[in-house]
Amino acid sequence: MAILNFNACFPDSIVGIVPNEEIDLDFLFYALKALKAKFLSEATLTTQYNLNVDRIGPIKIPIPPIGEQKEIVLNLEADTATIDKAISKAEREIELIREHKEAMIAEAVMGKRKVK
């Protein structure tokens, strides 16, 4: 899924959605992202997944008032920012551990570290 900031044409295997003023674009993105598994279950699969309006049109998305949509987006962005920060920290720690492992291997191979 993606939000485009330009006009586009889509082949029959992709569905483009243009929201009206009653739907916050970011809210719609999160709602569609939450329905990804449902969309994939509706897609036909040959060499790639294919979606069309006939297959996903009947899927309903609850649309609260615009103010509530914006509040949901703000809360999601705050929560996911915290999660993303934790993921980033964990990934950096993993990278440091890998670097330490590589250094230990190099020291052992060069005879600078005793191996038991």
C-alpha positions in Angstrom: 0.0 0.0 0.0 1.1 3.5 -0.7 -0.1 7.1 -0.6 0.7 8.8 -3.9 1.1 12.6 -4.1 0.6 12.5 -7.9 -2.1 11.4 -10.4 -1.7 7.8 -11.5 -3.3 5.1 -13.7 -3.5 1.5 -12.4 -3.6 -1.8 -14.2 -6.5 -4.1 -13.4 -4.4 -5.9 -10.7 -4.1 -2.8 -8.5 -6.9 -0.8 -6.9 -6.6 2.9 -6.4 -8.7 4.7 -3.8 -9.4 8.4 -3.8 -10.9 9.4 -0.4 -13.4 12.2 0.0 -13.2 15.0 2.5 -14.8 12.9 5.2 -11.8 10.5 5.4 -8.4 11.5 6.7 -5.8 10.1 4.3 -3.5 8.8 7.1 -6.5 7.1 8.8 -7.4 5.4 5.5 -3.9 4.2 5.1 -3.8 2.7 8.6 -7.3 1.2 8.1 -6.3 -0.4 4.8 -3.0 -1.6 6.3 -5.0 -3.3 9.1 -7.0 -5.1 6.4 -4.0 -6.3 4.4 -4.5 -9.9 5.4 -8.1 -9.8 4.4 -7.3 -8.2 1.0 -4.6 -10.9 0.4 -7.1 -13.6 1.2 -9.4 -12.1 -1.5 -6.7 -11.8 -4.1 -6.2 -14.3 -6.9 -2.7 -15.6 -7.2 -1.0 -16.6 -10.4 2.5 -15.1 -10.8 1.5 -12.2 -8.6 -1.4 -11.2 -6.3 -4.2 -9.5 -8.2 -6.9 -7.4 -6.5 -9.8 -5.7 -8.1 -12.8 -3.7 -7.0 -15.2 -6.6 -7.4 -13.1 -8.7 -4.9 -12.5 -6.0 -2.2 -15.5 -3.8 -2.8 -17.7 -5.6 -0.3 -15.1 -5.2 2.5 -16.3 -2.6 5.0 -14.1 -0.1 6.8 -15.6 1.6 9.8 -15.2 5.4 9.4 -15.6 7.4 12.6 -16.0 11.2 12.5 -13.0 13.1 11.0 -11.9 14.4 14.4 -11.8 10.9 15.8 -9.9 9.7 12.8 -7.3 12.4 13.3 -7.0 11.5 17.0 -6.6 7.8 16.1 -3.8 8.7 13.7 -2.0 10.8 16.3 -2.2 8.0 18.9 -1.0 5.4 16.3 1.9 7.6 15.3 2.9 8.2 18.9 2.7 4.5 19.7 4.5 3.3 16.6 7.2 5.9 17.1 7.9 4.4 20.5 8.0 0.9 19.0 10.1 2.0 16.0 12.6 3.6 18.5 12.8 0.3 20.5 13.3 -1.7 17.2 16.0 0.7 16.1 17.8 0.4 19.5 17.6 -3.4 19.3 18.9 -3.5 15.8 21.9 -1.3 16.8 22.6 -3.6 19.7 22.5 -6.6 17.4 24.9 -4.9 15.0 27.3 -4.2 17.9 27.1 -7.8 19.0 27.8 -9.0 15.4 30.8 -6.6 15.2 32.1 -8.0 18.6 31.7 -11.5 17.3 33.6 -10.8 14.1 36.4 -9.1 16.1 36.6 -12.2 18.4 36.8 -14.5 15.4 39.5 -12.3 13.8 41.5 -12.3 17.0 41.2 -16.0 17.4 42.3 -16.7 13.8 45.3 -14.3 14.1 46.4 -15.9 17.4 45.7 -12.8 19.5 43.0 -14.7 21.5 43.3 -18.0 23.2 40.6 -20.5 22.2 39.5 -23.0 24.8 
